Amino acid sequence: MKRIQKASESVGVYALLVDAKGESAKSFYKKYGFVELTTDPEPSPIL
C-alpha cells in the first residue's frame, strides 16, 4: 500500500481493490477503513 500511495503522488489513483480471503481477512481490512463492495467486482467482458 505504501507503493500505491507513493505512486498516487504522480498518477491518479482512484481505489485499491483487495480480495479478502475469508471472514477474518475481511474483518482485518474493514478495521483499516476498507469498504466492502455490494456488487460483483468482476467487470463484464467486452467482446
Secondary structure as GFF3:
##gff-version 3
##sequence-region A 1 47
A	DSSP	alpha_helix	2	7	.	.	.	ID=ss1
A	DSSP	alpha_helix	23	31	.	.	.	ID=ss2
###
